[in-house]
Amino acid sequence: MMIGARLVVSCLLVALLGTGAWAQAILERWQSGREIGGQLMYLPNGRYLKVASLGYAPLLADLIYLWSIQYYGAYDREVRYDIVEHVYVNVIGELDPLYSDAFLLGSLILSVEAQAPERALAILDAGMERNPDDWILPFEAGFVAYNQLGDFERAARYYQRCATIPGAHPVARRYHAEMFNKMGDRETSYAKWLEVYETAEDDFVRDVAYTHVHDLRIEIDVEALQVAVEIYRENHGRYPAGLQALVGAGLMQGVAVDPEGEPYTYNPSTGEVGSRSKYRLWRR
């Protein structure tokens, strides 16, 4: 059930159960931010609350979630970040392990407000363990690892996990492909982007993928040619007269052309290899 609809249903149920002591107490506590904070801090583990909920664990999880929104909506509480894991993992996450929005909110509070990305990832990891079919959790984890930590290898693992989940947004494959480029592994990135290009189902995705394929192909070829030129110079004491000489020296099987069919440029005086074709992403 979508979170909005779920909360509406929960509020209706609270109204119906308003004569119950625990439901009435919860509604009253909404009037006091300080009391809410105290209640959240000292709530027992959700496993125990589940027993006390008398079969209404998802409803109680919704109510605590609403509590937390009110509590974290106030910016004057110094200890507000100390209890994030307790509220969203130990309490709500145990009451209703499938409540993925709770894990997402907890991670957002820590990554965006508290600037604690490692703690945010720990919450998302807990959510993924309990919701292996939810692609949004690993997608968000990939973004935190990439954007805040600059840990491209870790981000690639999260995006790969996301991309394998049925129903995942196709952009996950594109982020996964680009993480290898960020790591400096252009060959793997090229292969991943080429796969996206060849399997694209719409023109926009196909064009985005080709842009990366185009630029990565140039970068890979120029680097390979440049290395061969330097080896030739070391072996012969001079730069080759032309790129074709690399083939005769057994350093290249053939002289490649760029994605637009143009031969790569070469300056025999400096040994510099380049391309006439412009980078579509303006990498250079």
C-alpha positions as CSV (number, residue, x, y, z in Angstrom):
1,M,0.0,0.0,0.0
2,M,1.3,3.5,-0.8
3,I,2.5,5.4,2.2
4,G,-0.1,8.2,1.8
5,A,-3.0,5.7,1.6
6,R,-1.6,3.7,4.4
7,L,-1.4,6.7,6.8
8,V,-5.0,7.7,5.9
9,V,-6.2,4.2,6.8
10,S,-4.2,4.3,10.0
11,C,-5.7,7.6,11.0
12,L,-9.2,6.3,10.4
13,L,-8.4,3.2,12.5
14,V,-7.1,5.4,15.3
15,A,-10.4,7.3,15.2
16,L,-12.2,4.0,15.5
17,L,-10.0,2.8,18.3
18,G,-10.0,6.2,20.1
19,T,-11.7,4.7,23.1
20,G,-8.8,2.3,23.6
21,A,-6.4,3.5,26.3
22,W,-3.2,3.2,24.2
23,A,-4.7,4.9,21.1
24,Q,-6.1,7.7,23.2
25,A,-2.8,8.3,24.9
26,I,-1.0,8.4,21.5
27,L,-3.4,11.1,20.2
28,E,-2.9,13.2,23.3
29,R,0.9,13.0,23.1
30,W,0.7,14.6,19.6
31,Q,0.0,17.9,21.4
32,S,3.4,18.0,23.1
33,G,6.7,17.9,21.1
34,R,8.8,17.4,24.2
35,E,6.8,14.4,25.3
36,I,6.9,12.9,21.9
37,G,10.7,13.1,21.9
38,G,10.9,11.5,25.3
39,Q,8.5,8.7,24.3
40,L,10.5,8.0,21.1
41,M,13.8,7.8,23.0
42,Y,12.5,5.3,25.5
43,L,10.3,3.2,23.4
44,P,11.2,-0.5,23.7
45,N,12.3,-2.7,20.8
46,G,9.6,-3.2,18.3
47,R,9.6,-7.0,19.0
48,Y,8.1,-6.3,22.4
49,L,5.8,-3.6,21.2
50,K,4.5,-6.1,18.6
51,V,3.3,-8.3,21.4
52,A,1.7,-5.4,23.2
53,S,-0.1,-4.2,20.0
54,L,-2.6,-7.0,20.2
55,G,-2.4,-7.7,16.4
56,Y,-2.2,-4.0,15.4
57,A,1.6,-3.9,14.8
58,P,1.4,-2.2,11.4
59,L,-1.0,0.5,12.8
60,L,1.3,1.1,15.8
61,A,4.2,1.4,13.3
62,D,2.3,4.0,11.4
63,L,1.5,6.0,14.6
64,I,5.2,6.0,15.7
65,Y,6.1,7.0,12.1
66,L,3.8,10.0,12.5
67,W,5.3,10.8,15.9
68,S,8.7,10.8,14.4
69,I,7.7,13.2,11.6
70,Q,6.4,15.7,14.1
71,Y,9.5,15.3,16.3
72,Y,12.0,15.7,13.5
73,G,10.0,18.6,12.1
74,A,11.3,20.6,15.1
75,Y,14.9,21.9,14.7
76,D,15.5,23.0,18.3
77,R,16.3,19.5,19.7
78,E,20.0,18.9,20.2
79,V,19.8,15.1,20.6
80,R,17.4,14.6,17.7
81,Y,19.9,12.6,15.6
82,D,21.0,10.3,18.4
83,I,17.8,8.2,18.3
84,V,17.3,7.8,14.5
85,E,18.5,4.2,14.3
86,H,16.4,3.3,17.4
87,V,13.2,4.8,16.0
88,Y,13.4,3.7,12.4
89,V,15.2,0.4,12.7
90,N,14.8,-1.0,16.2
91,V,11.2,0.2,16.8
92,I,9.3,0.7,13.5
93,G,11.6,-1.7,11.6
94,E,10.8,-4.5,14.1
95,L,7.1,-3.7,14.3
96,D,6.7,-3.8,10.6
97,P,9.9,-5.0,8.7
98,L,8.2,-4.3,5.3
99,Y,7.8,-0.6,6.2
100,S,10.4,0.5,3.7
101,D,9.4,4.2,4.0
102,A,10.6,4.2,7.5
103,F,14.1,3.1,6.5
104,L,14.1,5.7,3.7
105,L,13.1,8.5,6.0
106,G,15.7,7.5,8.7
107,S,18.4,7.5,6.0
108,L,17.4,10.9,4.6
109,I,17.5,12.4,8.1
110,L,21.0,11.1,8.7
111,S,22.4,11.8,5.2
112,V,20.8,15.2,4.4
113,E,20.4,16.8,7.8
114,A,22.9,15.1,10.1
115,Q,25.5,14.7,7.3
116,A,26.2,11.1,8.6
117,P,26.2,9.1,5.4
118,E,27.7,5.9,6.9
119,R,24.9,5.8,9.5
120,A,22.4,6.4,6.7
121,L,23.8,3.5,4.7
122,A,23.6,1.3,7.8
123,I,19.8,2.0,8.0
124,L,19.4,1.3,4.3
125,D,21.3,-1.9,4.6
126,A,18.9,-3.0,7.4
127,G,16.0,-2.1,5.2
128,M,17.4,-4.0,2.3
129,E,17.9,-7.1,4.4
130,R,14.2,-7.0,5.4
131,N,12.9,-5.9,2.0
132,P,15.1,-7.6,-0.7
133,D,12.5,-6.9,-3.4
134,D,12.4,-3.1,-2.9
135,W,14.6,-1.5,-5.5
136,I,14.4,2.1,-4.0
137,L,16.5,1.2,-1.0
138,P,19.6,0.1,-2.8
139,F,19.1,2.9,-5.3
140,E,19.1,5.5,-2.5
141,A,22.1,3.7,-0.9
142,G,24.0,4.0,-4.3
143,F,23.3,7.7,-4.4
144,V,24.6,8.2,-0.8
145,A,27.7,6.2,-1.5
146,Y,28.4,8.1,-4.8
147,N,27.3,11.6,-3.9
148,Q,28.4,11.9,-0.3
149,L,31.2,9.4,0.1
150,G,32.7,9.4,-3.4
151,D,32.9,5.6,-2.9
152,F,32.2,4.6,-6.5
153,E,33.0,0.9,-6.0
154,R,30.4,0.7,-3.2
155,A,27.9,2.7,-5.2
156,A,28.3,0.3,-8.1
157,R,27.5,-2.6,-5.9
158,Y,24.3,-0.9,-4.7
159,Y,23.3,0.1,-8.2
160,Q,23.9,-3.4,-9.5
161,R,21.8,-4.9,-6.7
162,C,19.0,-2.3,-7.6
163,A,19.2,-3.1,-11.3
164,T,18.6,-6.8,-10.7
165,I,15.3,-6.3,-8.8
166,P,12.2,-6.7,-11.0
167,G,10.5,-3.4,-11.6
168,A,13.6,-1.3,-10.8
169,H,13.8,2.0,-12.7
170,P,16.1,1.6,-15.8
171,V,18.2,4.5,-14.7
172,A,19.9,2.2,-12.2
173,R,21.7,0.4,-15.0
174,R,23.0,3.7,-16.3
175,Y,24.3,4.8,-12.9
176,H,25.9,1.3,-12.5
177,A,27.7,1.7,-15.8
178,E,29.0,5.2,-15.0
179,M,30.4,4.1,-11.6
180,F,33.0,2.1,-13.4
181,N,34.0,5.2,-15.4
182,K,34.3,7.1,-12.1
183,M,36.6,4.3,-10.9
184,G,38.8,4.7,-13.9
185,D,37.7,1.3,-15.4
186,R,36.7,2.6,-18.8
187,E,36.6,-0.8,-20.5
188,T,34.0,-2.1,-18.1
189,S,32.1,1.1,-18.2
190,Y,32.1,1.0,-22.0
191,A,30.8,-2.6,-22.0
192,K,28.0,-1.7,-19.5
193,W,27.0,1.4,-21.5
194,L,27.0,-0.5,-24.7
195,E,24.7,-3.1,-23.2
196,V,22.3,-0.2,-22.1
197,Y,22.5,1.2,-25.7
198,E,21.8,-2.1,-27.4
199,T,18.8,-2.9,-25.1
200,A,17.3,0.6,-24.9
201,E,13.6,0.7,-25.5
202,D,13.3,4.4,-26.2
203,D,15.2,7.0,-28.2
204,F,16.1,9.1,-25.1
205,V,17.8,6.3,-23.3
206,R,19.5,5.1,-26.5
207,D,20.9,8.6,-27.1
208,V,22.1,9.0,-23.6
209,A,23.8,5.6,-23.7
210,Y,25.4,6.3,-27.1
211,T,26.8,9.6,-25.8
212,H,28.8,7.6,-23.2
213,V,29.7,4.9,-25.6
214,H,30.9,7.4,-28.1
215,D,33.2,9.3,-25.6
216,L,34.4,6.2,-23.8
217,R,35.4,4.6,-27.1
218,I,37.5,7.6,-28.0
219,E,39.2,7.7,-24.6
220,I,40.0,4.0,-24.7
221,D,41.4,4.1,-28.2
222,V,43.5,7.3,-27.6
223,E,44.9,5.8,-24.4
224,A,45.8,2.5,-26.1
225,L,47.4,4.3,-29.1
226,Q,49.3,6.6,-26.8
227,V,50.7,3.7,-24.8
228,A,51.8,2.0,-28.1
229,V,53.5,5.2,-29.3
230,E,55.5,5.4,-26.1
231,I,56.5,1.8,-26.3
232,Y,57.6,2.3,-29.9
233,R,59.7,5.3,-28.8
234,E,61.4,3.3,-26.0
235,N,62.2,0.5,-28.5
236,H,63.4,2.6,-31.4
237,G,64.6,5.8,-29.8
238,R,62.1,8.0,-31.7
239,Y,58.4,8.4,-32.2
240,P,56.9,6.5,-35.1
241,A,56.4,8.4,-38.4
242,G,52.7,7.5,-38.4
243,L,50.2,5.3,-36.5
244,Q,50.4,2.7,-39.2
245,A,54.0,2.0,-38.1
246,L,52.6,0.6,-34.8
247,V,51.0,-2.2,-36.7
248,G,54.3,-3.0,-38.5
249,A,56.0,-3.1,-35.1
250,G,53.5,-5.6,-33.8
251,L,52.2,-3.1,-31.2
252,M,48.7,-2.8,-32.7
253,Q,46.7,-5.3,-34.7
254,G,45.2,-2.5,-36.8
255,V,44.8,1.3,-36.5
256,A,41.4,2.0,-35.1
257,V,39.1,4.8,-36.3
258,D,36.9,6.8,-33.9
259,P,33.1,6.2,-33.5
260,E,32.4,8.5,-36.4
261,G,34.7,6.7,-38.7
262,E,37.5,9.3,-38.6
263,P,41.1,8.3,-38.2
264,Y,42.8,9.4,-35.0
265,T,45.1,12.3,-35.3
266,Y,48.8,12.0,-34.6
267,N,51.7,14.4,-34.3
268,P,55.0,12.6,-35.0
269,S,57.0,15.4,-33.5
270,T,55.4,15.2,-30.0
271,G,54.0,11.7,-30.2
272,E,50.6,13.0,-29.2
273,V,47.5,11.1,-30.3
274,G,44.1,12.8,-30.5
275,S,40.7,12.8,-32.2
276,R,39.0,15.0,-34.7
277,S,35.6,14.1,-33.3
278,K,34.4,16.2,-30.4
279,Y,33.4,14.6,-27.1
280,R,29.6,14.7,-26.8
281,L,29.9,15.2,-23.0
282,W,32.8,17.7,-23.4
283,R,35.0,15.6,-21.2
284,R,38.1,17.4,-22.6
